[in-house]
Amino acid sequence: MTNSADGTAHTADPAHTARAEDGITLRLRGKLQWIPVAAVVVVIAWAAATGSVFDGPNQGAVAGTMMVIGGVLLAAIAVAFAGHLVRPMRVRAGAEGLMVRLPSWPGSSIPWAGLSGVSAVAVAEGGRTRQFVVVDYAPGTAALPRLSRVRATYGRIAPQLGRDEGAQGLVFEEQIFDFDPAELLAAVRGAAPQGLQVSDLRDETYGEPAPESGPHA
């Protein structure tokens, strides 16, 4: 299940090509959609509490200043989370490369030459096995903010995947976003040029599996 540079002809599957052109939307999984809602509720509660502080004896004091600073941070967090509901992340594979649009960031197109590979992997963490789609950047590639979750997660799991120190890329988490890793791989495979490695490696588990609970009777 690989686009390999083995000399074989690369023929795009029409169904996969159509899917790549349409793009794939990565929405938060149902059980996580309460987080953006809770963030908005907290901001509303902060606004109400701030009014009480400014109208009371703490007006202009340290408490008022701290409320303002805390409110700005809460508002930023709320906007970032709420974006996943009103403008979910979207990934599209096309002739120009891989386009990734974050909820609170304009779409960023990464040319195929800027990638060294795309793979689906399974990683054992804390007794659970999680699935990821990993996009490895070629040296010198820079796209999307480093603080975005897809880049920050790459930095966190890269050592478990055996990536070199300083490697950069993106990671899409199947347990966070409601998407099918195989579908995303198929979309990339249908548009990627011959020679770019696109692999499904979920049969090989990375990380540290949980130890056995004890000898069986």
N, C-alpha and C positions, 0 to 999 in steps of 0.2 A: 504494500500500500504506500509506495513511495514514488515521487518524481525524482528519479535518479539520473545522473549523468552517465548512463551506461551505453549511450549510443542508440538507444531505442527511440523511435519516433514518439513525439508527444502529441496526442490527439485530444483536444478538449471535448468532453462530454457535453452535448447541447443542454441537457438538464442542469448540469453543474454550472455551465456558463451563464444560464439564465438566473440561477440562484445567486451567483457571484455578482451579477449586475444589479439585482434587486437589493442585495445586502441582507445581513442578519441582525436582528434587533436583540440585544442582550438586556432583558428586563430583570429587575430584582426578583428573586424567588418569593412566593406568596408570604411565607413566614417572616420575611425580612422587610416587607413593604410597610410594616408598622413603624419602622425607624424614622423614615422621613416625616410621617404624620406626627410622631412624638416630638421630633425636633421643632416642627412648626408650633405645636402646643406649648413647648417650653419657651419659645420666643415670645408668644403671646403673654404667657405668665410673667416673663421678665418685663415686658412693657408695662403691665399693670403694676408690678412691684416697684418699678422705677418711678412711676408717678407718685406712689406713696412716699418713697424716700425723698424725692425733691420737694414734696409738700410738707414734709415733717422737719424735725430739728436737725436732720443730717444734710440739709440743703447746702451744696457747695463744699461739703466736707469730703474726707477720704472715702466714706461709704458711697457717696454719689459718684465720685470718679471711678471707683471700682465697678459700680453697677454699669456705667457707660462702657468701660473697657470689656467687661464680661459680656455685655449685650452685643457688641460688635462681633466678638468671637462666636457667640451663639447664632447670630444672624448668618455669618459666613458658613457655619456648619449646616444650618437649616437649609440654606440655598443649595449647598452641595448635595445634600441628601434628597431634597425635594426634586432636584433635577432628574434623578433616576425615575421619578414617576411621570413628570411632564415631558421630559426629553431623554428617553433611555439611550444608553450607549448603543452605537451601531457600528458594524464592521462590514466593509464591502471590498471584495477583491475584483479588480478590473485590469485592463491592459496597462494602465499607468502605475499600478502597484496596489498596496494594501492601504485602504483608507479607514481610519479609526476616528470616530466622533464621540468624544466624551460628553456627558450630560451638561457640563458647565464650561466647555471649551470648544472652539471651532474645530471642524474636521481637519485632521492632519494626514496627508497622503505620504506614505513611505514607499519609494520606488523599489521595485523588486531587487535591484542591484544593492540596495541598502540592507537586505536581509540575507542571513546565512542559512536559515532553515526555519521550518514550522513543524511542530510536533505535538501530539496529544500524549500526555504521560499520566501515570498514577503515582501518587506520593503518599507513603504511610506516615501519619503524624498522630501521635497520642492515641494509638490504638485504632484510628480510623484511616481509611484509604480515600484520598481525595483525587479528583481528576482535574487536570489543567490542560489548556492549550497554550503552548509556549512558542512565542515568536522571538527568535534570536536575531539581534541586529548584527550586521557586518561591522567590522572596525570602522570607527569614524562616523557612524550613524547617530543622529540625535533627533528624536521626534517625541512629542508629547511631554508634558511637565514631569519632572522627576518625582514630584510629590503625588502624582495621580496614582490611584490604587493599582492600575495595571502595571506601572513601572516599579512601584514600591514592592509589590508582591514578587516580581522577578528577582529583585535584589535579595529578598528574604529566602527564596527557595533555590536560587541558583547554585549555592554550594552543595545542596543535596542532589542536584542533577549533574554534578561534576563539571560545571562550567568554570572557565578560568576566572581568576580574580579580576575584577574590573569589567567583566562582560555585562552588556546591556541588552535589554529587550522588553517584551511585554508578556504578561501572563493573564489569561482569562480563566476565572475560577468557576467551575461547574457548580459548586455548592453555594455560590453567591448569586450567580446569574443563571436565569432559566434558559438554557440553550443546550443543543446537542453537540458535543465535541466532534463527533463524526461528520455532522452536517457542515460545521465550520471548516473542517479539514477538506471536505469535498469541494466547498466553494473556493478555497484557496488553490487546491489542486487543479480545478478547472480553468483557472486564469493564470496561474504561475508559469513562468517560462521553463523550458526544459533545463534541468541542471539544478534547480532549487529543491533541496531535500524537503519533502512533505511526508511525514511519517506518523503512523499510529503505533506508539510504543507502550500502550496501556497494559500489554501482557507482561511487561517487566516493571515491577514495583520498586520505586526509589524510596529513600528515607530509611527509617528504623522501625520495622514492625514491632508491635507491642510484644513483650516476652510472654511465654505461656504462663497461665495462672498457677500451674503446679502440675505435678505428675498425676496421670490418670490412675484411677483405682484399677 
